[in-house]
Amino acid sequence: MDKNLIRFLMFLAYCVPYGYLAMKGDATFGTMIFYGLMIASFGILCRTAIRTNNAIVLIIGNVLSFISSYLFTFKNLSEEWGWYFKPFTPMSLLLLITTVFFTIQVLIIFRFSKK
């Protein structure tokens, strides 16, 4: 496959608001399965970034995912979310999970990327 096409598809996949979807699923259905789907999605994208030697896509993609999640969370913030994620606010929880997953992905990419 063309390297630019793979890079474009990875950027496109990273634009999905994974953090927002996980939090929305948790608040709506009361299940943590959506966080597992988020972990699986980021794992697949991280593995693809390692195999195609696209570490920069991983970094920029995580920022794009955070921005899209932040915008969706800000737009769809409701009273229900205010008490559901205690002791965190929805925005601080989004920032926390995004930072944790980004840190884990960066550590993985440094550990397993080809020199």
N, C-alpha and C positions, 0 to 999 in steps of 0.2 A: 504494500500500500504506500501511497505517497506520504512522505513525512509531514508535509503541510496539511494534508487532509486529516491525519491523525491528530495533529496539534489543534486544528480547528474543532474537531469533534470532542476533544478533551476540554477545550475552553467552553464549548457548548454544554457539555455535561456538568461542568463546574458551576455554570450559571443557575442551576437548579437550587432553590432555597432549601437545602437539606435541613438546616437548623430550625427554620420556621416550620417545615412539614413535620419534623419530629416533635416539636413542642405542641403544635396544633393537634396532632394525633394523640399525644399524651393528655392534653386538656380536654379534648372532645370525647375520646373513647376510654380514657383512664388506663391505658396500657403503655408499657415501655417498649413494645415491639418496634415502634417507629424509630427509636434511638438505635436499635439493632440494625434496621435497614439503612440508617444513616452511616453507621460504622461500616457496613458491608459496601455501601456505595463509595465511601472514601477509601476503603481498602482496595477496591478494584481500580479506582482512579490512581491511587498511589502506586500500585503494582504496574499499571500501564505506563506511568511516568518513569518508573525505574527501567522497565524493559525497553522503552523507546528513547531513553536518555533525555527526558524533558523535565528536568528539575524546575526550571523557570516556570513552566506551565503549572506545576503543582503550587508554587508560591502565589502566582498571580491568580490562579483558579480559586484558591482558598479565599483570597481577598474578594473576588467576584461573588463567591457563594455567601460570604458574610454580608456583603453589601445588599444582595438580593434578599437574604433572610431578614436583615435589619429593616429594609423597606417594607416587606410584607408584614413583619411583626408590628412596626409602627403604624401601618395602615389599618391593620385588623386587631389592634389592641382593644381588649374589652375588660369590663369589670371582673368577669369570671377569672381571667388570667391573673389579675392582681392578687388574688388570694391563693390561687392554685399552686403557684410556684414558690411559696414561702419557704425559706427566708429570703429568697431572691425575687427580684422583679423580673418580668419577662425579658427585658433588655439585658440585665446583668447575667441572667442564665444563658441567654444567647451568646453573649460575649465569653462567658466561661467555657461553654462547650465548644465554641469555635476555636478558642485559644488552646484548649486541651488537644483537640483533634489536629490542629495545625502543628503543634509542637510534636506530637507523636509522628505525624507524617514526615516532618523535617528530619527527625531523628532516624526514622526508617530509611529515608532517601540517602542520608549521609552514610548510613551503615551498609546499605546494599547496592548503592549505585556503583557503576563501573568506574574505575579510576581513569 
